[in-house]
Amino acid sequence: MSNNRGGGNNPFCDLLENLDPNTDVENVFANGNNINVESFVNIDSDSGLAYFNNGDSVVTVYCDSIDAIDWD
């Protein structure tokens, strides 16, 4: 996958592109930061933005900045 940020070599980008929406996810680690989430929403392959549900809000992360995903 390539995106507007360049790179696009992160295997999490490919994984998320094939992941079903509403898949349970507990945490996303991006650029070394832990982000608490509840589920995967979707990914925009053109921009490289991945969307996760965080209860009352949606968290947006560049897929190429994801270091790890903690599955629920």
CYANA upper distance limits for C-alpha pairs under 8 A (distance plus 0.5 A):
  1 MET  CA      8 GLY  CA      5.90
  1 MET  CA      9 ASN  CA      7.59
  1 MET  CA     13 CYS  CA      7.47
  1 MET  CA     14 ASP  CA      7.33
  1 MET  CA     45 SER  CA      7.51
  2 SER  CA      6 GLY  CA      7.03
  2 SER  CA      7 GLY  CA      7.06
  2 SER  CA      8 GLY  CA      5.18
  2 SER  CA      9 ASN  CA      8.18
  2 SER  CA     45 SER  CA      8.17
  2 SER  CA     46 ASP  CA      7.97
  2 SER  CA     48 GLY  CA      8.02
  3 ASN  CA      7 GLY  CA      7.75
  3 ASN  CA      8 GLY  CA      6.54
  3 ASN  CA     45 SER  CA      7.36
  3 ASN  CA     46 ASP  CA      6.12
  3 ASN  CA     47 SER  CA      5.69
  3 ASN  CA     48 GLY  CA      5.63
  4 ASN  CA     46 ASP  CA      7.73
  4 ASN  CA     47 SER  CA      6.07
  4 ASN  CA     48 GLY  CA      7.56
  5 ARG  CA     47 SER  CA      8.21
  5 ARG  CA     48 GLY  CA      8.11
  7 GLY  CA     64 ASP  CA      7.76
  8 GLY  CA     13 CYS  CA      7.65
  8 GLY  CA     48 GLY  CA      8.29
  8 GLY  CA     64 ASP  CA      6.27
  9 ASN  CA     13 CYS  CA      8.27
  9 ASN  CA     64 ASP  CA      7.59
 10 ASN  CA     14 ASP  CA      8.08
 10 ASN  CA     63 CYS  CA      7.80
 10 ASN  CA     64 ASP  CA      5.63
 10 ASN  CA     65 SER  CA      8.33
 10 ASN  CA     66 ILE  CA      8.22
 11 PRO  CA     15 LEU  CA      6.79
 12 PHE  CA     16 LEU  CA      6.47
 12 PHE  CA     63 CYS  CA      6.95
 12 PHE  CA     64 ASP  CA      7.71
 12 PHE  CA     66 ILE  CA      7.31
 13 CYS  CA     17 GLU  CA      6.75
 13 CYS  CA     48 GLY  CA      7.92
 13 CYS  CA     63 CYS  CA      5.70
 13 CYS  CA     64 ASP  CA      6.93
 14 ASP  CA     18 ASN  CA      7.12
 15 LEU  CA     19 LEU  CA      6.79
 16 LEU  CA     42 ASN  CA      8.06
 16 LEU  CA     43 ILE  CA      7.18
 16 LEU  CA     50 ALA  CA      8.21
 17 GLU  CA     42 ASN  CA      8.22
 17 GLU  CA     43 ILE  CA      6.74
 17 GLU  CA     45 SER  CA      7.81
 19 LEU  CA     23 THR  CA      7.76
 20 ASP  CA     40 PHE  CA      8.40
 20 ASP  CA     42 ASN  CA      8.50
 21 PRO  CA     39 SER  CA      8.42
 21 PRO  CA     40 PHE  CA      6.24
 21 PRO  CA     41 VAL  CA      5.46
 21 PRO  CA     42 ASN  CA      6.30
 22 ASN  CA     39 SER  CA      5.83
 22 ASN  CA     40 PHE  CA      5.71
 22 ASN  CA     41 VAL  CA      6.11
 23 THR  CA     39 SER  CA      5.88
 23 THR  CA     40 PHE  CA      5.88
 23 THR  CA     41 VAL  CA      8.24
 24 ASP  CA     38 GLU  CA      6.49
 24 ASP  CA     39 SER  CA      4.83
 24 ASP  CA     40 PHE  CA      7.01
 24 ASP  CA     71 TRP  CA      7.06
 24 ASP  CA     72 ASP  CA      6.00
 25 VAL  CA     37 VAL  CA      6.86
 25 VAL  CA     38 GLU  CA      5.80
 25 VAL  CA     39 SER  CA      5.15
 25 VAL  CA     40 PHE  CA      6.84
 25 VAL  CA     69 ILE  CA      7.81
 25 VAL  CA     70 ASP  CA      6.74
 25 VAL  CA     71 TRP  CA      5.03
 25 VAL  CA     72 ASP  CA      5.44
 26 GLU  CA     36 ASN  CA      6.73
 26 GLU  CA     37 VAL  CA      5.90
 26 GLU  CA     38 GLU  CA      5.91
 26 GLU  CA     39 SER  CA      7.61
 26 GLU  CA     69 ILE  CA      8.23
 26 GLU  CA     70 ASP  CA      5.92
 26 GLU  CA     71 TRP  CA      5.91
 26 GLU  CA     72 ASP  CA      5.38
 27 ASN  CA     34 ASN  CA      7.05
 27 ASN  CA     35 ILE  CA      6.02
 27 ASN  CA     36 ASN  CA      5.13
 27 ASN  CA     37 VAL  CA      5.87
 27 ASN  CA     38 GLU  CA      8.06
 27 ASN  CA     69 ILE  CA      6.41
 27 ASN  CA     70 ASP  CA      5.39
 27 ASN  CA     71 TRP  CA      7.56
 28 VAL  CA     34 ASN  CA      6.46
 28 VAL  CA     35 ILE  CA      5.63
 28 VAL  CA     36 ASN  CA      7.09
 28 VAL  CA     37 VAL  CA      7.51
 28 VAL  CA     66 ILE  CA      7.52
 28 VAL  CA     67 ASP  CA      8.32
 28 VAL  CA     68 ALA  CA      6.59
 28 VAL  CA     69 ILE  CA      5.15
 28 VAL  CA     70 ASP  CA      6.74
 29 PHE  CA     33 ASN  CA      5.79
 29 PHE  CA     34 ASN  CA      5.07
 29 PHE  CA     35 ILE  CA      6.52
 29 PHE  CA     66 ILE  CA      6.28
 29 PHE  CA     67 ASP  CA      5.85
 29 PHE  CA     68 ALA  CA      5.54
 29 PHE  CA     69 ILE  CA      6.65
 30 ALA  CA     34 ASN  CA      7.21
 30 ALA  CA     35 ILE  CA      8.02
 30 ALA  CA     61 VAL  CA      7.98
 30 ALA  CA     65 SER  CA      5.71
 30 ALA  CA     66 ILE  CA      4.70
 30 ALA  CA     67 ASP  CA      5.80
 30 ALA  CA     68 ALA  CA      7.67
 31 ASN  CA     65 SER  CA      6.12
 31 ASN  CA     66 ILE  CA      7.01
 31 ASN  CA     67 ASP  CA      6.96
 32 GLY  CA     67 ASP  CA      7.37
 36 ASN  CA     54 ASN  CA      7.45
 37 VAL  CA     52 PHE  CA      6.82
 37 VAL  CA     53 ASN  CA      6.37
 37 VAL  CA     54 ASN  CA      4.97
 37 VAL  CA     55 GLY  CA      7.99
 37 VAL  CA     59 VAL  CA      8.13
 38 GLU  CA     52 PHE  CA      7.69
 38 GLU  CA     53 ASN  CA      6.06
 38 GLU  CA     54 ASN  CA      5.82
 38 GLU  CA     55 GLY  CA      7.14
 39 SER  CA     52 PHE  CA      6.13
 39 SER  CA     53 ASN  CA      5.67
 39 SER  CA     54 ASN  CA      7.74
 40 PHE  CA     51 TYR  CA      6.88
 40 PHE  CA     52 PHE  CA      4.95
 40 PHE  CA     53 ASN  CA      6.68
 41 VAL  CA     50 ALA  CA      8.21
 41 VAL  CA     51 TYR  CA      5.73
 41 VAL  CA     52 PHE  CA      5.49
 41 VAL  CA     53 ASN  CA      6.69
 42 ASN  CA     50 ALA  CA      6.48
 42 ASN  CA     51 TYR  CA      5.86
 42 ASN  CA     52 PHE  CA      7.72
 43 ILE  CA     48 GLY  CA      7.39
 43 ILE  CA     49 LEU  CA      6.20
 43 ILE  CA     50 ALA  CA      4.72
 43 ILE  CA     51 TYR  CA      6.51
 44 ASP  CA     48 GLY  CA      6.11
 44 ASP  CA     49 LEU  CA      5.86
 44 ASP  CA     50 ALA  CA      6.92
 45 SER  CA     49 LEU  CA      7.59
 48 GLY  CA     62 TYR  CA      6.07
 48 GLY  CA     63 CYS  CA      6.14
 48 GLY  CA     64 ASP  CA      7.72
 49 LEU  CA     60 THR  CA      6.85
 49 LEU  CA     61 VAL  CA      6.12
 49 LEU  CA     62 TYR  CA      5.08
 49 LEU  CA     63 CYS  CA      6.38
 50 ALA  CA     60 THR  CA      6.14
 50 ALA  CA     61 VAL  CA      5.71
 50 ALA  CA     62 TYR  CA      6.47
 50 ALA  CA     63 CYS  CA      6.20
 51 TYR  CA     58 VAL  CA      6.97
 51 TYR  CA     59 VAL  CA      6.18
 51 TYR  CA     60 THR  CA      5.15
 51 TYR  CA     61 VAL  CA      7.01
 52 PHE  CA     58 VAL  CA      6.09
 52 PHE  CA     59 VAL  CA      5.59
 52 PHE  CA     60 THR  CA      6.96
 53 ASN  CA     57 SER  CA      6.70
 53 ASN  CA     58 VAL  CA      5.17
 53 ASN  CA     59 VAL  CA      6.74
 54 ASN  CA     58 VAL  CA      6.08
 54 ASN  CA     59 VAL  CA      6.97
 61 VAL  CA     65 SER  CA      7.82
 61 VAL  CA     66 ILE  CA      8.10
 62 TYR  CA     66 ILE  CA      7.60
